[in-house]
Amino acid sequence: MIHNDRRSFLKRCFGTSCGFSATLLLAPALARKTYGREIHGEKIGEKPFARIEKIHDGVYALISTPFTKDGKSGDLSTHSNGGLIVGKDQILAIDSYRTPAGASYMADACLSLTGRLPTHVVNTHFHFDHLGGTRAFMRDGATPEIIMTQTTRQLAFETYLKTVPHPENPDLSISALNKWGGYLSDASLIITDENKSLKLDLGGRTVTITPMRGHTASDLVITDDLSGTTFAGDLVWDGIFPNFMSSSPSQWIQSVGNILKTSDGSIVPGHGSVQQANSPSSQSYRSLLAEIEKHARESQAKGITSDQAAKDFHLPASLGDYRYFRDGFHEMAMEAWYREIAK
């Protein structure tokens, strides 16, 4: 039941702005070598592409491990993080990953842990690596409520119902989402008021679903009210340079500040390892966002193009070593800030 408001998985089953930059101190250097592999909770299962950690009783995080030990992009079956929040009556799955194969891993985990499949699946935003696997939660007659904001649903349909050439046969076309290995599943529960939080009663525990903005035009942050665990979607990243492609950077910074200010439990980022609001990882991430803003504003004021600003941008060593899903992330960051500054 949703109300308006403001505010053993056995291993054998799975095998092996604005003013912001001026006030932040740079975080201490971090020596991360294997991103997404820093274990925060109790590891209860692992695949080459992800593991599942028990964060709290009834709260589980799927941590995607998309990089090989030498830092190269590896198995992207999940690509993004997600999780489960288990109540007596209902179970909420957070995000559905890049592919049905990735989501099947979490569906298997849910069955092994609870004997049930999720009753609800919430998509934190419209990017393909967070919603491509939803159909994997619909097996064996299961019909979970698929939760999205109205904006997320619109952006998903506008973006992924387009057709693109088939990667193996140029004479054929496929949907833009199929190209990445996923499928588009429609929402059955649409959040139309994107300025108010919602309460989802799972039975014996409630979850707060809070609309925010910044990484995209519509992001959702999910908090387990019992444990304080927060699933931040791609508003928060850990040790991986964030994707600014669809962003409003100043709103993003504001949302991150709100998450870290109000969080009193573990934070599950959209990518990377679980962290705390005051951890070195969180400090590094906030400082990274501040450095990107500072560099963009200074470069734009000097008349430097966004492309050149991207080439000139270098991460301070004090932030630690960041990984990249692909080339071009500096360019997207500078372009996003230049667009905003131009307004």
GIQUI-V32345 format. One record per helix or strand of 2 or more residues. SS is the DSSP state (2 for helix, 1 for strand). FROM is the first residue (numbers start at 1). LEN is the number of residues. If there is no record, write none. Layout:
# GIQUI-V32345
ss;from;len
SS;FROM;LEN
SS;FROM;LEN
This chain:
# GIQUI-V32345
ss;from;len
1;2;4
2;11;3
2;20;4
1;42;6
1;50;7
1;59;6
1;82;5
1;91;4
2;100;15
1;120;3
2;128;3
2;134;5
1;145;5
2;150;11
1;163;3
1;173;3
2;178;3
1;189;3
1;197;5
1;206;7
1;219;6
1;230;8
2;249;14
1;267;5
2;280;22
2;306;7
2;317;3
2;329;14
